């Protein structure tokens, strides 16, 4: 992030903000293997179609998902699959931290 302008830093922060909401992360995970329309995503996620639609709109505004109209339906897909590399990196780091904190707690658990 060396020598980035204030505008670039704002865009990067907005990108990470888009990824900071659990509902959006669940939607992105559902889009990992296949494109889906709002109804499918609502059914798979357990969220209302209105809620899914709102989050997809937010993700689209940040360039994370793309829309494609097919007849009367709009299908969504991830614009840049490298987002999953970022998510996998973060998830692996959190898993390591959790494992470490679990083993740390085990050392101090009374017998």
C-alpha positions as CSV (number, residue, x, y, z in Angstrom):
1,X,0.0,0.0,0.0
2,X,3.0,2.2,-0.5
3,X,2.4,5.6,-2.1
4,X,-1.4,5.2,-2.5
5,X,-3.4,8.4,-2.8
6,X,-6.1,9.3,-0.3
7,X,-8.8,8.5,-2.9
8,X,-7.3,5.0,-3.5
9,X,-7.2,4.3,0.2
10,X,-10.8,5.4,0.5
11,X,-11.7,2.9,-2.3
12,X,-9.8,0.1,-0.6
13,X,-11.5,0.8,2.7
14,X,-14.9,0.7,1.0
15,X,-14.0,-2.6,-0.6
16,X,-13.2,-4.1,2.8
17,X,-16.3,-2.5,4.3
18,X,-18.3,-4.4,1.7
19,X,-16.8,-7.6,3.0
20,X,-17.3,-6.8,6.6
21,X,-20.9,-7.9,6.8
22,X,-21.7,-11.6,7.6
23,X,-24.8,-11.7,5.3
24,X,-22.7,-10.5,2.3
25,X,-20.0,-13.1,3.1
26,X,-22.6,-15.8,3.1
27,X,-23.9,-14.6,-0.2
28,X,-20.4,-14.5,-1.7
29,X,-19.8,-18.1,-0.4
30,X,-23.0,-19.2,-2.2
31,X,-21.8,-17.6,-5.4
32,X,-18.4,-19.4,-5.1
33,X,-19.5,-22.4,-7.2
34,X,-22.3,-21.1,-9.4
35,X,-24.3,-18.1,-10.5
36,X,-27.6,-17.5,-8.8
37,X,-30.6,-15.2,-9.0
38,X,-32.0,-13.4,-6.0
39,X,-34.7,-16.1,-5.4
40,X,-32.2,-18.9,-5.4
41,X,-29.9,-17.0,-3.0
42,X,-32.7,-16.2,-0.7
43,X,-33.7,-19.9,-0.5
44,X,-30.2,-21.1,-0.1
45,X,-29.3,-18.5,2.6
46,X,-32.5,-18.4,4.5
47,X,-32.7,-14.6,4.1
48,X,-35.6,-12.7,2.5
49,X,-35.3,-11.9,-1.2
50,X,-35.5,-8.2,-0.3
51,X,-32.5,-8.6,2.1
52,X,-30.5,-10.6,-0.4
53,X,-31.3,-8.0,-3.1
54,X,-30.1,-5.1,-0.9
55,X,-26.8,-6.8,-0.2
56,X,-26.3,-7.8,-3.8
57,X,-26.8,-4.2,-4.8
58,X,-24.2,-3.1,-2.3
59,X,-21.8,-5.7,-3.5
60,X,-22.4,-4.6,-7.2
61,X,-21.8,-1.0,-6.3
62,X,-18.3,-2.0,-5.1
63,X,-17.6,-4.1,-8.1
64,X,-17.6,-7.4,-6.2
65,X,-20.5,-9.0,-8.0
66,X,-21.7,-8.6,-11.6
67,X,-25.3,-8.9,-12.8
68,X,-26.5,-10.6,-16.0
69,X,-30.1,-10.4,-17.2
70,X,-31.5,-13.6,-18.7
71,X,-35.1,-13.3,-19.7
72,X,-37.1,-12.2,-16.7
73,X,-34.3,-13.1,-14.2
74,X,-31.1,-11.4,-13.2
75,X,-28.2,-13.7,-12.2
76,X,-25.3,-12.7,-10.1
77,X,-21.7,-13.9,-10.1
78,X,-18.5,-12.8,-8.5
79,X,-16.7,-10.3,-10.7
80,X,-13.2,-11.2,-9.6
81,X,-12.7,-14.8,-8.3
82,X,-9.5,-13.7,-6.5
83,X,-11.7,-12.4,-3.8
84,X,-11.9,-16.0,-2.6
85,X,-8.1,-16.1,-2.2
86,X,-8.4,-13.1,0.1
87,X,-11.3,-14.7,2.0
88,X,-9.5,-18.0,2.3
89,X,-6.4,-16.3,3.6
90,X,-8.4,-14.4,6.3
91,X,-10.3,-17.6,7.2
92,X,-7.1,-19.6,7.5
93,X,-5.6,-16.9,9.7
94,X,-8.7,-16.8,12.0
95,X,-8.7,-20.6,12.2
96,X,-5.1,-20.6,13.3
97,X,-5.8,-17.9,15.9
98,X,-8.8,-19.9,17.2
99,X,-6.8,-23.1,17.4
100,X,-4.0,-21.3,19.3
101,X,-6.4,-19.6,21.7
102,X,-8.1,-23.0,22.3
103,X,-4.8,-24.7,23.1
104,X,-3.8,-21.7,25.3
105,X,-7.1,-22.1,27.3
106,X,-6.6,-25.8,27.6
107,X,-3.3,-25.2,29.3
108,X,-5.0,-23.2,32.0
109,X,-8.1,-25.4,32.4
110,X,-8.3,-26.8,36.0
111,X,-8.2,-30.6,36.2
